[in-house]
């Protein structure tokens, strides 16, 4: 046994179809996403377990990939507004 658990449909947010139908968008790797978000692997997988990670694509070899548009949308969804009483 390798210690890997069977992926669940509940592990990630659903991948939404690309509205333009483009399949030319390059996919990002997990190390690229971790670098961009400046978080360790453990934090990413904790977010994923909580259902709050960016949407992923699981390749047949088990590796994760990310669409740039999905990552950008996830980042936008996590922007906190500046409080009104902020000087």
Residue, then its C-alpha position, 0 to 999 in steps of 0.5 A: x500500500x502506498x499510503x495514497x487514499x482514493x480521491x473523492x469527488x468531494x476533494x475539490x471544487x468542480x471544474x467549470x467548463x471554459x466558456x470559450x471552449x478553449x483547450x489551448x490554455x496551459x495547465x499549471x503544476x502543483x509546485x507552480x501554484x504553491x509558489x504563486x500562492x506562497x504556501x507550503x504543500x501542507x497548507x494547500x492540502x489542508x485547504x483541499x480537505x476543507x473544500x476551499x482549494x482552487x479547482x484541480x484536474x487530476x491526471x491519470x498518473x495522479x498528478x494535479x493540474x490547474x487552469x490559470x483561469x480557475x486559479x485567477x477566479x479562486x484568488x479573486x473570490x478570496x480577496x477581502x474588502x478593506x473595512x470601511x473604518x480603515x483610515 
